[in-house]
Amino acid sequence: MKVLANDGISKSGILALEKGGFEVITTKVAQEQVANYINENNIDVILVRSATKVRKDIIDACPGIKIIGRGGVGMDNIDVDYAKSKGIHVINTPASSSESVAELVFGHLFNGVRFLHDSNRNMPLEGDTNFDGLKKAYANGTELRGKTLGIVGIGRIGQATAKMALGLGMKVIAADSFIPEVDVKVEFFDGQSITTKIVSQSLESLFKEADFITLHVPAQNGYIIGEKEFEILKDGVGIVNCARGGVIDEVALVKALDSGKVAFAGLDVFENEPKPEMAILMHSKISLTPHIGAATGEAQDRIGTELASQIITLLS
């Protein structure tokens, strides 16, 4: 059987699939050519990440497809229900990238509270001529310890983020419509651990209480943080979105950054991917990454082997 990993797959995933008797093809096929390629090459399984979309048109055009796999958590680039209605298995790897995304959240938080994203732009330009000026500009940093982190969505990635926040000495609060409470276990290198209970609260109370907010939710029909929500946030709040583009109103975000209502934002995802708005890209108060939440070697190894395991189980 043939597997097309159109957005790539780790070496460990390829080896596991080949060991299971599958041929793995890692040719990158353009979106408009995916259906033709699948049919011409008798592909049984298509694996994607966030780049390739598997919509109704591809599902209808490719009756030979048995499995659609998503390397990662979000499934908004796949017509999941329609695929299942056609008897196609749809799989993903929700647990594999939690730590990688959580670490990126803290990358953006540290960038924001110590102005690293802006300092890294300006030091090469002015470090030799305006050192004292830059020192003064970036002198009012903030510590994360002792501050309140509001986590919107306390699923696997939210919990991984909570563990890191607790390790830093932050207070953690959460809002989640589906998880009323959760026990979060923070494990240390020497085998010791502590467990704390996080009880979900209303979004509005989280917005009013949090010093920093991080979003860990699937794609939404509307904004979770729009113009109305920005008004009730604490003055000087920091916001990070490593979840999905479209959950924050970017026009309202820029307005809030310009007014000082929001101190900084960290964005890994954007409303208009892969062409984020220039007002976002050029803003000095936004720390930016190009949708790389799960892009660590360790996460990709876990994703590849987990996908391989599921495929082998389903088709053997």
Salt bridges, closest charged atoms under 4 A:
ASP7 OD1 - LYS28 NZ 2.89
ASP44 OD1 - LYS66 NZ 2.81
ASP60 OD2 - LYS56 NZ 2.98
ASP76 OD1 - ARG244 NE 2.73
ASP79 OD1 - ARG55 NH1 3.28
ASP118 OD1 - ARG121 NH1 3.90
GLU181 OE2 - LYS197 NZ 3.22
ASP183 OD1 - LYS197 NZ 3.12
GLU204 OE2 - LYS208 NZ 3.13
GLU209 OE2 - LYS171 NZ 2.85
ASP211 OD1 - LYS234 NZ 2.82
GLU227 OE2 - LYS255 NZ 3.23
ASP235 OD1 - LYS261 NZ 2.84
ASP258 OD1 - HIS283 NE2 2.76
GLU273 OE1 - HIS291 ND1 2.87
